[in-house]
Structures are given as structure tokens and as C-alpha cells.
Amino acid sequence: MTICFNGNDFKYEIEAVMKLFLPVTSFEFLYEETVSEGDYSVISVKEKEDFFLLKVTVCLNGKKAVMNGKSLKSKGIKKCEFPLCQMLYKCLLKITGKVQPWGAITGIRPVKEVNRLISEGLSEDEIHSVLKKKYFISDEKFNLAYKTAVTQESLIKIPENSFSLYISIPFCPTRCRYCSFVSHSMDSAVKLIPDYIAKLCEEIKIIADYADRHNLYLDTIYFGGGTPTSLSAEELDVIMKTVSECFTISDVREYTVEAGRADTITEEKLIVIKENGGRRISVNPQTMNDKVLETIGRSHTSEQVREAFSLARKVGFYNINTDLIAGLPSDNYESFKNTLNEVINLDPESITVHTLTLKRASSLFREADLVSDEDIAKMVSYSVEKLIEKGYNPYYLYRQKNTLSNLENVGYARVGKESLYNIFIMEETQTILAAGAAASTKLCDSKSGKIERIYNYKFPYEYINRFETLMEKKKDIDAFYEKYPIIR
């Protein structure tokens, strides 16, 4: 589909709105040009004496919709962007008839907006009215976002001068068909692992120096991936011991290691995690349907998930998360219901329900053997209803581009078992210092609200080979805290 911009260049948000209705579509962008054939959109801003004249035209599948609007010139051209997005949304809704549950919200953090409005003193009804008028959000999704914000209320306040540490282990036993993360299967990556661990431990030590220099103290730790338990028990032990040598972990409020796939979980690895201070783990089935597991390329069974969960309890883990995905290929509504009910019966402390997201890097983007929008919506609605009924409260929520049916990912937890790290990263309230390939450091100043990011190289071989150059980039941490110093 072609999108033409006349008198503006609001590509990012306009494309995001288009993808709400056309999630697996490629777009061609033209500027100050016109098009009159095929499927196209024209986003136009014309300058008049006192105002900007706005016009959106959409032609799709032989149907056409046009909307006109105005924006005061005194507000500046940037203020034209959101009205154009609203107009585009209405045009696409008119043509397709597809009501979007989150309306015109394109950002990944809808709860952040709810939290902002709560902080301004607005009531629940007032917030509902604002979001419905501005974004056309459905009642169902507003209720979910508001419940999430209420759960976060006592948790979102962070200790002063604190930070979270993220450790990236970008390796997996095999690559799942839906995966778009930067991760390598163990067969192809095994030769990189010794050098990767050496560089990772070096970066952890460097991060510790930055933290000491700027009076930051460690609040939470999160090992993610990939699948951290793809590594051997000995390799995990080396990394976790480096963390405990570099930081005081006795005061850390939360220490998570994503154990992830059942085919990587052993008693030896779980003991290493526990003895090194890890207290929260994930056992992530994604589905308890063996046929679906085979379809998505997972080389384990649902029985192995049950065994891994039981083993984790035996070793002494009493804060276990499980991840599920709604919309996996060859799954259906009844199968998803059975999966959720089975996982609830395992009695984990938290359950995260993701909606399948199609990224270009995943094989599913090309093959697209997908579950219907209707079934996915039913899966997600059932998960909200069932989990809240069983005493799991929504505590963090985020959305991604290309998520099927324009739905969401939600973490649910029993009271007191919410993941602080997940809340902090979604609501952008705490500095996160990150080590490893594809890890992202996020520097937050609570007083000014300023956020800056430092991105590590994505691929393990690049991370290893360009490590010294990367550490030069880390000096931006010093620059940030020179501008926004922390004083104890």
C-alpha cells in the first residue's frame, strides 16, 4: 500500500495507525506526490492564514473514505499529527468495519497514560472519558488498563538512587517459529559461548564501576534472553558469581532468572540459580498442547513442563512465572482454554499471557498459518476473566507492533508476587543498566523525567568482536549523570 504525505512527514505515527488495520502489510512512502490508483492513503496538511487544513483520504479494496479537519496555526504543525491519526483511524474503521479494542492507541505503554492521569487527580470515570474520547478505547481494554494501574500504585514508587541490572543470554536450544528475538540456537552458537561469557563478565564489572561512581545501588536483577538455562550449570555459575562479586545482592528486592524452556531445566541448574541468590524463575510452556508445541518448533512436551515445574518446587522456588501465548499456529480457543486451566492448576505465583506478534524476522511472518482474529480475541478475553477470578491481578501490560488482533501482553500475579523489574521497564521509572548482546541500558532521571538509552550490539559475534568500541559508548553513562547528578 502507498502512503503519500503532503505538507507533513508524520510517517511514524501514521504507519502505526495503518498497522492497526493492516498488520502484515508493507508500505511505500511518497512525499509531496499524489497517487490515484490501487490501495493508497493521502495525508495532507495545507497552511492557511490562521489554521492548518487537514485532509485524509484512504482507498482500500475498492472503497474510499475521506475526512477533513483543522488545527490552529498558533499551536504549530506538530499539533496536527494526532488529529490526522484520529481521522485516519476513522477512515480505516469506516472502510474495514474492524473495531480496534485499543482504539487508536499505538504506543506500547497504555498503562503509563492511565498512571499519568491518576497522578493528575482524575477519577476512574474521568480517565475513562478522556481515553474514550481521545483514543476510542473499548470499555473492556480500559478496565484492564485501569486494574493494572491500580495494582501498580503501591509498587511503582522506586527507592531513590536505585537501578536494575539486566543480563542478556541470547542463546536458545532451537529457534521457535514465532521468535524474532536476537537469539542463536545452541548448535550454531556453542563455539561463541566461552568468549561471550568472558566479555559479559567483563561488562558486568564495568557496569559495577559506573554504579559505584554515580552513587547507584542495585534494586533488582533480571537474567533474560534467549533462554539463560541454555547455558550449562557451570557457565551460569560463573556469570552469577561475577554479579555477586561486583554488587551487594543481599539487599536486592528481586532476582529473576528466566529458566524458560522445559528442555533446558535441570536440577543442577536450578540449584546453581538458587545458591547464587536467584529467587524468581520462569518456566515457560507457551502452550500445553503437544501438537502446537511441535508446530512452533519446541522440542519438549507438556509433560516435561509439569516435571520442570515440580522440580523447581522441589529445589525450593516459591516465586515461579509461566508464559503463555494466545494465537499460536494450529491452536484454537478450546485448546488455549485447556492450556490456561492446566497452568492455573500448577499454581504458579504469576502467569504472563502474550498475544502472538508477527515480526519480519520470524518464519511465521512468511508462512502466516494463523489463528482467526475472533478466536484470538476470545482467548485473550477468557484469560482476563479466568485469571482475575482465580486471584491473579494484572500488574503490567504492554503492546507491540504487528500483534495479532491489535491485542496485548499482560502479566498477572498473586498479591505480593508481582515482578518489580517488569513494572519498572514498562513504566520507565527506574534506570536499567544492561549487559550482553542486544541489551539496552535505559538511564532515567526521576526529577526531570529525562530518559536516554544506550544500545549494545545485537549479535553475540558482533558483541564479542566490537567489545572495546561498545565500552566507549558506555561512557554515555558518565555524561548522563554529569547532567543529572545523584547525591546521597
Secondary structure by P-SEA (a helix, b strand, c coil): cbbbbccccaaaaaaaaaaaccccbbbbbbcccccccccbbbbbbbbcccbbbbbbbbbcccbbbbbbbccccccccccaaaaaaaaaaaaaaaaccccccccccccccaaaaaaaaaaacccaaaaaaaaaaaccccaaaaaaaaaaaaaaccccccccccbbbbbbbccccccccccccccccccccccaaaaaaaaaaaaaaaaaaaaaaacccccbbbbbccccccccaaaaaaaaaaaaaacccccccbbbbcccccccccaaaaaaaaaacccbbbbccccccaaaaaaacccccaaaaaaaaaaaaaacccbbbbbbbcccccccaaaaaaaaaaaaaacccbbbbbccccccccccccccccccaaaaaaaaaaaaaaaaaacbbbcccccccccccccbbbbbbccccccaaaaaaaaccbbbbbbcccbbbbbbbccccbbbbbbccccaaaaaaaaaaaaaaaaaaaaaaaaccccc
